[in-house]
Amino acid sequence: MANLNDTRVLVTGGTSGLGRAMAHALTQAGARVVVTSRHLERAQSTAAELGGGALGIELDVRDATSVSTAVDIAYGILDGLDVLVNNAGIGMRSVNPRFMTEPQPFWEVLPAGFRAVFETKATGTFLVARAVVPRMLGAGGGRVVTISMSEQTMTRRGFIPYGPSGAAVEAIARVMAADLADTPVTANILLPGGATDTGMVPDEMRDELRSHLLDPAIMGPPIVWLASPNAAGVHDERIVARDFDDWLKGREKEKG
């Protein structure tokens, strides 16, 4: 595993699921990591459990004022930021608890539920990157990693608004990469490559799907690599964690 000593990372939505798994891997590699949650106590509790250089702060990614305040706090704690992991999101369970067994047509989705999911994932990705990237440019460098999902999930029946929110996030990430071309800040996309064993999977489906679910820890190796010196200059890549080893071997082979 890469040595990330002195690397400063902000992981949004870092108290559970993929966010927590990535924060754990980054902390284990020696990075100083700030994890966020809308609830300060949860963020602080998670940081204490992660140990090492982890710290927890309150952040509602849907709110521009909350984002500005949290980014100021993160920069104050870490004295700068090297990596932003845009991960915060809420899943289909918040809209339809039985979305796997009883898919809900889009016309039955309540507007409030649509907004909550979409604003957390898509608007949140924009707001946090908007607050962080100018500081990275001013500091002469930085890395943005946006957490996405498979294209199949984006367009799956009964997956409004979760799927479309992922499609929006991917488009935002691609545009950010284009805007950041020829700058010292890189932007990449990372996704698991399949359904993961997180709280987003309904309890009643967990046993049935368990053999097919990916361990959230699968996100560890690629996020550590993306934060490491080995990923210097890597830009506008879409990395699937499930296929990371093969992707990395292919990249190394191309380099000769």
C-alpha positions as protocol buffer text, in pm:
chain_id: "A"
residue {
  index: 1
  type: MET
  ca { x: 0 y: 0 z: 0 }
}
residue {
  index: 2
  type: ALA
  ca { x: 117 y: 351 z: -82 }
}
residue {
  index: 3
  type: ASN
  ca { x: 247 y: 576 z: 193 }
}
residue {
  index: 4
  type: LEU
  ca { x: 20 y: 878 z: 220 }
}
residue {
  index: 5
  type: ASN
  ca { x: 189 y: 1050 z: 511 }
}
residue {
  index: 6
  type: ASP
  ca { x: 122 y: 1425 z: 497 }
}
residue {
  index: 7
  type: THR
  ca { x: -155 y: 1377 z: 238 }
}
residue {
  index: 8
  type: ARG
  ca { x: -466 y: 1575 z: 334 }
}
residue {
  index: 9
  type: VAL
  ca { x: -803 y: 1439 z: 226 }
}
residue {
  index: 10
  type: LEU
  ca { x: -1168 y: 1544 z: 258 }
}
residue {
  index: 11
  type: VAL
  ca { x: -1422 y: 1263 z: 216 }
}
residue {
  index: 12
  type: THR
  ca { x: -1784 y: 1377 z: 198 }
}
residue {
  index: 13
  type: GLY
  ca { x: -2037 y: 1130 z: 330 }
}
residue {
  index: 14
  type: GLY
  ca { x: -1754 y: 945 z: 499 }
}
residue {
  index: 15
  type: THR
  ca { x: -1942 y: 792 z: 792 }
}
residue {
  index: 16
  type: SER
  ca { x: -2088 y: 484 z: 622 }
}
residue {
  index: 17
  type: GLY
  ca { x: -2077 y: 265 z: 315 }
}
residue {
  index: 18
  type: LEU
  ca { x: -1826 y: 348 z: 43 }
}
residue {
  index: 19
  type: GLY
  ca { x: -1723 y: 673 z: 210 }
}
residue {
  index: 20
  type: ARG
  ca { x: -1628 y: 505 z: 533 }
}
residue {
  index: 21
  type: ALA
  ca { x: -1442 y: 228 z: 348 }
}
residue {
  index: 22
  type: MET
  ca { x: -1240 y: 483 z: 154 }
}
residue {
  index: 23
  type: ALA
  ca { x: -1172 y: 694 z: 463 }
}
residue {
  index: 24
  type: HIS
  ca { x: -1053 y: 381 z: 644 }
}
residue {
  index: 25
  type: ALA
  ca { x: -815 y: 286 z: 363 }
}
residue {
  index: 26
  type: LEU
  ca { x: -678 y: 638 z: 335 }
}
residue {
  index: 27
  type: THR
  ca { x: -626 y: 662 z: 711 }
}
residue {
  index: 28
  type: GLN
  ca { x: -453 y: 324 z: 719 }
}
residue {
  index: 29
  type: ALA
  ca { x: -220 y: 446 z: 446 }
}
residue {
  index: 30
  type: GLY
  ca { x: -120 y: 741 z: 665 }
}
residue {
  index: 31
  type: ALA
  ca { x: -334 y: 1021 z: 524 }
}
residue {
  index: 32
  type: ARG
  ca { x: -493 y: 1286 z: 739 }
}
residue {
  index: 33
  type: VAL
  ca { x: -862 y: 1250 z: 663 }
}
residue {
  index: 34
  type: VAL
  ca { x: -1163 y: 1469 z: 737 }
}
residue {
  index: 35
  type: VAL
  ca { x: -1495 y: 1283 z: 712 }
}
residue {
  index: 36
  type: THR
  ca { x: -1828 y: 1463 z: 694 }
}
residue {
  index: 37
  type: SER
  ca { x: -2187 y: 1401 z: 791 }
}
residue {
  index: 38
  type: ARG
  ca { x: -2493 y: 1618 z: 831 }
}
residue {
  index: 39
  type: HIS
  ca { x: -2473 y: 1518 z: 1198 }
}
residue {
  index: 40
  type: LEU
  ca { x: -2161 y: 1635 z: 1380 }
}
residue {
  index: 41
  type: GLU
  ca { x: -2171 y: 1363 z: 1646 }
}
residue {
  index: 42
  type: ARG
  ca { x: -2183 y: 1092 z: 1381 }
}
residue {
  index: 43
  type: ALA
  ca { x: -1889 y: 1244 z: 1196 }
}
residue {
  index: 44
  type: GLN
  ca { x: -1685 y: 1272 z: 1514 }
}
residue {
  index: 45
  type: SER
  ca { x: -1776 y: 920 z: 1626 }
}
residue {
  index: 46
  type: THR
  ca { x: -1672 y: 774 z: 1292 }
}
residue {
  index: 47
  type: ALA
  ca { x: -1346 y: 966 z: 1296 }
}
residue {
  index: 48
  type: ALA
  ca { x: -1269 y: 832 z: 1644 }
}
residue {
  index: 49
  type: GLU
  ca { x: -1334 y: 477 z: 1524 }
}
residue {
  index: 50
  type: LEU
  ca { x: -1114 y: 527 z: 1220 }
}
residue {
  index: 51
  type: GLY
  ca { x: -833 y: 651 z: 1441 }
}
residue {
  index: 52
  type: GLY
  ca { x: -505 y: 776 z: 1303 }
}
residue {
  index: 53
  type: GLY
  ca { x: -537 y: 1117 z: 1146 }
}
residue {
  index: 54
  type: ALA
  ca { x: -914 y: 1111 z: 1100 }
}
residue {
  index: 55
  type: LEU
  ca { x: -1133 y: 1402 z: 1209 }
}
residue {
  index: 56
  type: GLY
  ca { x: -1507 y: 1458 z: 1171 }
}
residue {
  index: 57
  type: ILE
  ca { x: -1696 y: 1773 z: 1079 }
}
residue {
  index: 58
  type: GLU
  ca { x: -2056 y: 1867 z: 1006 }
}
residue {
  index: 59
  type: LEU
  ca { x: -2155 y: 1926 z: 644 }
}
residue {
  index: 60
  type: ASP
  ca { x: -2480 y: 1937 z: 452 }
}
residue {
  index: 61
  type: VAL
  ca { x: -2361 y: 1919 z: 92 }
}
residue {
  index: 62
  type: ARG
  ca { x: -2696 y: 2051 z: -33 }
}
residue {
  index: 63
  type: ASP
  ca { x: -2646 y: 2387 z: 136 }
}
residue {
  index: 64
  type: ALA
  ca { x: -2392 y: 2635 z: -3 }
}
residue {
  index: 65
  type: THR
  ca { x: -2342 y: 2806 z: 334 }
}
residue {
  index: 66
  type: SER
  ca { x: -2280 y: 2475 z: 509 }
}
residue {
  index: 67
  type: VAL
  ca { x: -2035 y: 2378 z: 235 }
}
residue {
  index: 68
  type: SER
  ca { x: -1843 y: 2705 z: 263 }
}
residue {
  index: 69
  type: THR
  ca { x: -1821 y: 2674 z: 641 }
}
residue {
  index: 70
  type: ALA
  ca { x: -1715 y: 2310 z: 633 }
}
residue {
  index: 71
  type: VAL
  ca { x: -1449 y: 2369 z: 369 }
}
residue {
  index: 72
  type: ASP
  ca { x: -1309 y: 2656 z: 577 }
}
residue {
  index: 73
  type: ILE
  ca { x: -1298 y: 2424 z: 880 }
}
residue {
  index: 74
  type: ALA
  ca { x: -1133 y: 2144 z: 684 }
}
residue {
  index: 75
  type: TYR
  ca { x: -867 y: 2378 z: 549 }
}
residue {
  index: 76
  type: GLY
  ca { x: -810 y: 2514 z: 897 }
}
residue {
  index: 77
  type: ILE
  ca { x: -773 y: 2167 z: 1048 }
}
residue {
  index: 78
  type: LEU
  ca { x: -550 y: 2027 z: 775 }
}
residue {
  index: 79
  type: ASP
  ca { x: -374 y: 2349 z: 675 }
}
residue {
  index: 80
  type: GLY
  ca { x: -466 y: 2278 z: 314 }
}
residue {
  index: 81
  type: LEU
  ca { x: -619 y: 2002 z: 108 }
}
residue {
  index: 82
  type: ASP
  ca { x: -460 y: 1766 z: -142 }
}
residue {
  index: 83
  type: VAL
  ca { x: -752 y: 1539 z: -231 }
}
residue {
  index: 84
  type: LEU
  ca { x: -1130 y: 1584 z: -240 }
}
residue {
  index: 85
  type: VAL
  ca { x: -1342 y: 1270 z: -252 }
}
residue {
  index: 86
  type: ASN
  ca { x: -1691 y: 1372 z: -359 }
}
residue {
  index: 87
  type: ASN
  ca { x: -1893 y: 1079 z: -226 }
}
residue {
  index: 88
  type: ALA
  ca { x: -2195 y: 1204 z: -30 }
}
residue {
  index: 89
  type: GLY
  ca { x: -2526 y: 1056 z: -137 }
}
residue {
  index: 90
  type: ILE
  ca { x: -2846 y: 891 z: -22 }
}
residue {
  index: 91
  type: GLY
  ca { x: -2999 y: 587 z: -185 }
}
residue {
  index: 92
  type: MET
  ca { x: -3330 y: 456 z: -311 }
}
residue {
  index: 93
  type: ARG
  ca { x: -3440 y: 333 z: 32 }
}
residue {
  index: 94
  type: SER
  ca { x: -3521 y: 691 z: 128 }
}
residue {
  index: 95
  type: VAL
  ca { x: -3767 y: 711 z: -162 }
}
residue {
  index: 96
  type: ASN
  ca { x: -3894 y: 354 z: -182 }
}
residue {
  index: 97
  type: PRO
  ca { x: -3789 y: 110 z: 94 }
}
residue {
  index: 98
  type: ARG
  ca { x: -3892 y: -184 z: -126 }
}
residue {
  index: 99
  type: PHE
  ca { x: -3728 y: -60 z: -446 }
}
residue {
  index: 100
  type: MET
  ca { x: -3567 y: -399 z: -521 }
}
residue {
  index: 101
  type: THR
  ca { x: -3885 y: -605 z: -493 }
}
residue {
  index: 102
  type: GLU
  ca { x: -4149 y: -346 z: -581 }
}
residue {
  index: 103
  type: PRO
  ca { x: -3999 y: -94 z: -827 }
}
residue {
  index: 104
  type: GLN
  ca { x: -4186 y: 236 z: -819 }
}
residue {
  index: 105
  type: PRO
  ca { x: -4266 y: 411 z: -1148 }
}
residue {
  index: 106
  type: PHE
  ca { x: -4131 y: 762 z: -1176 }
}
residue {
  index: 107
  type: TRP
  ca { x: -4476 y: 921 z: -1160 }
}
residue {
  index: 108
  type: GLU
  ca { x: -4524 y: 784 z: -810 }
}
residue {
  index: 109
  type: VAL
  ca { x: -4199 y: 933 z: -676 }
}
residue {
  index: 110
  type: LEU
  ca { x: -4268 y: 1225 z: -446 }
}
residue {
  index: 111
  type: PRO
  ca { x: -4101 y: 1554 z: -548 }
}
residue {
  index: 112
  type: ALA
  ca { x: -3947 y: 1593 z: -201 }
}
residue {
  index: 113
  type: GLY
  ca { x: -3782 y: 1252 z: -228 }
}
residue {
  index: 114
  type: PHE
  ca { x: -3654 y: 1328 z: -576 }
}
residue {
  index: 115
  type: ARG
  ca { x: -3502 y: 1656 z: -461 }
}
residue {
  index: 116
  type: ALA
  ca { x: -3340 y: 1504 z: -152 }
}
residue {
  index: 117
  type: VAL
  ca { x: -3157 y: 1235 z: -348 }
}
residue {
  index: 118
  type: PHE
  ca { x: -3067 y: 1452 z: -646 }
}
residue {
  index: 119
  type: GLU
  ca { x: -2953 y: 1750 z: -445 }
}
residue {
  index: 120
  type: THR
  ca { x: -2740 y: 1539 z: -213 }
}
residue {
  index: 121
  type: LYS
  ca { x: -2555 y: 1361 z: -492 }
}
residue {
  index: 122
  type: ALA
  ca { x: -2555 y: 1597 z: -789 }
}
residue {
  index: 123
  type: THR
  ca { x: -2589 y: 1943 z: -634 }
}
residue {
  index: 124
  type: GLY
  ca { x: -2362 y: 1838 z: -348 }
}
residue {
  index: 125
  type: THR
  ca { x: -2089 y: 1726 z: -589 }
}
residue {
  index: 126
  type: PHE
  ca { x: -2104 y: 2063 z: -763 }
}
residue {
  index: 127
  type: LEU
  ca { x: -2113 y: 2275 z: -448 }
}
residue {
  index: 128
  type: VAL
  ca { x: -1823 y: 2103 z: -271 }
}
residue {
  index: 129
  type: ALA
  ca { x: -1603 y: 2097 z: -582 }
}
residue {
  index: 130
  type: ARG
  ca { x: -1691 y: 2461 z: -647 }
}
residue {
  index: 131
  type: ALA
  ca { x: -1571 y: 2552 z: -299 }
}
residue {
  index: 132
  type: VAL
  ca { x: -1253 y: 2341 z: -303 }
}
residue {
  index: 133
  type: VAL
  ca { x: -1112 y: 2356 z: -656 }
}
residue {
  index: 134
  type: PRO
  ca { x: -1033 y: 2732 z: -665 }
}
residue {
  index: 135
  type: ARG
  ca { x: -825 y: 2683 z: -350 }
}
residue {
  index: 136
  type: MET
  ca { x: -644 y: 2391 z: -508 }
}
residue {
  index: 137
  type: LEU
  ca { x: -572 y: 2599 z: -816 }
}
residue {
  index: 138
  type: GLY
  ca { x: -442 y: 2878 z: -597 }
}
residue {
  index: 139
  type: ALA
  ca { x: -220 y: 2635 z: -408 }
}
residue {
  index: 140
  type: GLY
  ca { x: -75 y: 2496 z: -729 }
}
residue {
  index: 141
  type: GLY
  ca { x: -229 y: 2150 z: -728 }
}
residue {
  index: 142
  type: GLY
  ca { x: -484 y: 1903 z: -602 }
}
residue {
  index: 143
  type: ARG
  ca { x: -697 y: 1605 z: -695 }
}
residue {
  index: 144
  type: VAL
  ca { x: -1073 y: 1560 z: -718 }
}
residue {
  index: 145
  type: VAL
  ca { x: -1221 y: 1210 z: -716 }
}
residue {
  index: 146
  type: THR
  ca { x: -1593 y: 1185 z: -790 }
}
residue {
  index: 147
  type: ILE
  ca { x: -1773 y: 868 z: -687 }
}
residue {
  index: 148
  type: SER
  ca { x: -2011 y: 744 z: -954 }
}
residue {
  index: 149
  type: MET
  ca { x: -2212 y: 429 z: -1032 }
}
residue {
  index: 150
  type: SER
  ca { x: -2252 y: 181 z: -1317 }
}
residue {
  index: 151
  type: GLU
  ca { x: -2439 y: 293 z: -1628 }
}
residue {
  index: 152
  type: GLN
  ca { x: -2684 y: 7 z: -1578 }
}
residue {
  index: 153
  type: THR
  ca { x: -2783 y: 152 z: -1241 }
}
residue {
  index: 154
  type: MET
  ca { x: -2829 y: 497 z: -1393 }
}
residue {
  index: 155
  type: THR
  ca { x: -3106 y: 375 z: -1622 }
}
residue {
  index: 156
  type: ARG
  ca { x: -3251 y: 84 z: -1423 }
}
residue {
  index: 157
  type: ARG
  ca { x: -3628 y: 51 z: -1395 }
}
residue {
  index: 158
  type: GLY
  ca { x: -3764 y: 198 z: -1073 }
}
residue {
  index: 159
  type: PHE
  ca { x: -3440 y: 382 z: -993 }
}
residue {
  index: 160
  type: ILE
  ca { x: -3560 y: 741 z: -1016 }
}
residue {
  index: 161
  type: PRO
  ca { x: -3412 y: 954 z: -870 }
}
residue {
  index: 162
  type: TYR
  ca { x: -3102 y: 754 z: -765 }
}
residue {
  index: 163
  type: GLY
  ca { x: -3000 y: 647 z: -1116 }
}
residue {
  index: 164
  type: PRO
  ca { x: -3041 y: 987 z: -1282 }
}
residue {
  index: 165
  type: SER
  ca { x: -2853 y: 1149 z: -993 }
}
residue {
  index: 166
  type: GLY
  ca { x: -2558 y: 924 z: -1076 }
}
residue {
  index: 167
  type: ALA
  ca { x: -2579 y: 1013 z: -1444 }
}
residue {
  index: 168
  type: ALA
  ca { x: -2574 y: 1380 z: -1350 }
}
residue {
  index: 169
  type: VAL
  ca { x: -2275 y: 1331 z: -1123 }
}
residue {
  index: 170
  type: GLU
  ca { x: -2084 y: 1156 z: -1399 }
}
residue {
  index: 171
  type: ALA
  ca { x: -2159 y: 1440 z: -1640 }
}
residue {
  index: 172
  type: ILE
  ca { x: -2052 y: 1696 z: -1381 }
}
residue {
  index: 173
  type: ALA
  ca { x: -1728 y: 1505 z: -1325 }
}
residue {
  index: 174
  type: ARG
  ca { x: -1655 y: 1494 z: -1698 }
}
residue {
  index: 175
  type: VAL
  ca { x: -1718 y: 1865 z: -1738 }
}
residue {
  index: 176
  type: MET
  ca { x: -1499 y: 1940 z: -1437 }
}
residue {
  index: 177
  type: ALA
  ca { x: -1220 y: 1735 z: -1595 }
}
residue {
  index: 178
  type: ALA
  ca { x: -1258 y: 1930 z: -1919 }
}
residue {
  index: 179
  type: ASP
  ca { x: -1253 y: 2261 z: -1735 }
}
residue {
  index: 180
  type: LEU
  ca { x: -944 y: 2153 z: -1542 }
}
residue {
  index: 181
  type: ALA
  ca { x: -747 y: 2032 z: -1843 }
}
residue {
  index: 182
  type: ASP
  ca { x: -403 y: 2192 z: -1856 }
}
residue {
  index: 183
  type: THR
  ca { x: -422 y: 2296 z: -1489 }
}
residue {
  index: 184
  type: PRO
  ca { x: -238 y: 2148 z: -1190 }
}
residue {
  index: 185
  type: VAL
  ca { x: -565 y: 2001 z: -1055 }
}
residue {
  index: 186
  type: THR
  ca { x: -673 y: 1657 z: -1175 }
}
residue {
  index: 187
  type: ALA
  ca { x: -1026 y: 1515 z: -1177 }
}
residue {
  index: 188
  type: ASN
  ca { x: -1119 y: 1148 z: -1204 }
}
residue {
  index: 189
  type: ILE
  ca { x: -1419 y: 919 z: -1157 }
}
residue {
  index: 190
  type: LEU
  ca { x: -1424 y: 610 z: -935 }
}
residue {
  index: 191
  type: LEU
  ca { x: -1707 y: 359 z: -901 }
}
residue {
  index: 192
  type: PRO
  ca { x: -1741 y: 15 z: -739 }
}
residue {
  index: 193
  type: GLY
  ca { x: -1848 y: -175 z: -1049 }
}
residue {
  index: 194
  type: GLY
  ca { x: -2151 y: -344 z: -896 }
}
residue {
  index: 195
  type: ALA
  ca { x: -2389 y: -340 z: -602 }
}
residue {
  index: 196
  type: THR
  ca { x: -2207 y: -311 z: -271 }
}
residue {
  index: 197
  type: ASP
  ca { x: -2291 y: -444 z: 73 }
}
residue {
  index: 198
  type: THR
  ca { x: -2396 y: -114 z: 229 }
}
residue {
  index: 199
  type: GLY
  ca { x: -2700 y: 32 z: 400 }
}
residue {
  index: 200
  type: MET
  ca { x: -2844 y: 118 z: 61 }
}
residue {
  index: 201
  type: VAL
  ca { x: -2941 y: -249 z: 10 }
}
residue {
  index: 202
  type: PRO
  ca { x: -3278 y: -338 z: 165 }
}
residue {
  index: 203
  type: ASP
  ca { x: -3249 y: -566 z: 468 }
}
residue {
  index: 204
  type: GLU
  ca { x: -3495 y: -817 z: 326 }
}
residue {
  index: 205
  type: MET
  ca { x: -3279 y: -859 z: 14 }
}
residue {
  index: 206
  type: ARG
  ca { x: -2941 y: -877 z: 183 }
}
residue {
  index: 207
  type: ASP
  ca { x: -2921 y: -1256 z: 231 }
}
residue {
  index: 208
  type: GLU
  ca { x: -3049 y: -1322 z: -119 }
}
residue {
  index: 209
  type: LEU
  ca { x: -2799 y: -1085 z: -278 }
}
residue {
  index: 210
  type: ARG
  ca { x: -2506 y: -1128 z: -41 }
}
residue {
  index: 211
  type: SER
  ca { x: -2306 y: -1359 z: -265 }
}
residue {
  index: 212
  type: HIS
  ca { x: -2332 y: -1101 z: -544 }
}
residue {
  index: 213
  type: LEU
  ca { x: -2255 y: -791 z: -338 }
}
residue {
  index: 214
  type: LEU
  ca { x: -1915 y: -629 z: -344 }
}
residue {
  index: 215
  type: ASP
  ca { x: -1738 y: -551 z: -18 }
}
residue {
  index: 216
  type: PRO
  ca { x: -1715 y: -170 z: 20 }
}
residue {
  index: 217
  type: ALA
  ca { x: -1345 y: -225 z: 96 }
}
residue {
  index: 218
  type: ILE
  ca { x: -1301 y: -278 z: -278 }
}
residue {
  index: 219
  type: MET
  ca { x: -1281 y: 102 z: -301 }
}
residue {
  index: 220
  type: GLY
  ca { x: -972 y: 112 z: -80 }
}
residue {
  index: 221
  type: PRO
  ca { x: -688 y: 25 z: -321 }
}
residue {
  index: 222
  type: PRO
  ca { x: -797 y: 257 z: -603 }
}
residue {
  index: 223
  type: ILE
  ca { x: -867 y: 557 z: -379 }
}
residue {
  index: 224
  type: VAL
  ca { x: -531 y: 516 z: -205 }
}
residue {
  index: 225
  type: TRP
  ca { x: -362 y: 491 z: -544 }
}
residue {
  index: 226
  type: LEU
  ca { x: -542 y: 800 z: -672 }
}
residue {
  index: 227
  type: ALA
  ca { x: -422 y: 993 z: -366 }
}
residue {
  index: 228
  type: SER
  ca { x: -63 y: 869 z: -404 }
}
residue {
  index: 229
  type: PRO
  ca { x: 233 y: 1003 z: -603 }
}
residue {
  index: 230
  type: ASN
  ca { x: 179 y: 713 z: -847 }
}
residue {
  index: 231
  type: ALA
  ca { x: -133 y: 888 z: -979 }
}
residue {
  index: 232
  type: ALA
  ca { x: 41 y: 1219 z: -1050 }
}
residue {
  index: 233
  type: GLY
  ca { x: -93 y: 1357 z: -1377 }
}
residue {
  index: 234
  type: VAL
  ca { x: -371 y: 1098 z: -1406 }
}
residue {
  index: 235
  type: HIS
  ca { x: -669 y: 1293 z: -1534 }
}
residue {
  index: 236
  type: ASP
  ca { x: -1019 y: 1234 z: -1670 }
}
residue {
  index: 237
  type: GLU
  ca { x: -1012 y: 859 z: -1606 }
}
residue {
  index: 238
  type: ARG
  ca { x: -1313 y: 644 z: -1516 }
}
residue {
  index: 239
  type: ILE
  ca { x: -1183 y: 374 z: -1284 }
}
residue {
  index: 240
  type: VAL
  ca { x: -1395 y: 73 z: -1189 }
}
residue {
  index: 241
  type: ALA
  ca { x: -1279 y: -58 z: -851 }
}
residue {
  index: 242
  type: ARG
  ca { x: -1377 y: -416 z: -933 }
}
residue {
  index: 243
  type: ASP
  ca { x: -1142 y: -407 z: -1233 }
}
residue {
  index: 244
  type: PHE
  ca { x: -875 y: -187 z: -1078 }
}
residue {
  index: 245
  type: ASP
  ca { x: -593 y: -443 z: -1078 }
}
residue {
  index: 246
  type: ASP
  ca { x: -644 y: -521 z: -1447 }
}
residue {
  index: 247
  type: TRP
  ca { x: -679 y: -150 z: -1530 }
}
residue {
  index: 248
  type: LEU
  ca { x: -355 y: -72 z: -1349 }
}
residue {
  index: 249
  type: LYS
  ca { x: -168 y: -357 z: -1518 }
}
residue {
  index: 250
  type: GLY
  ca { x: -292 y: -235 z: -1855 }
}
residue {
  index: 251
  type: ARG
  ca { x: -180 y: 116 z: -1777 }
}
residue {
  index: 252
  type: GLU
  ca { x: 164 y: 1 z: -1668 }
}
residue {
  index: 253
  type: LYS
  ca { x: 196 y: -213 z: -1980 }
}
residue {
  index: 254
  type: GLU
  ca { x: 114 y: 85 z: -2201 }
}
residue {
  index: 255
  type: LYS
  ca { x: 380 y: 290 z: -2026 }
}
residue {
  index: 256
  type: GLY
  ca { x: 628 y: 15 z: -2109 }
}
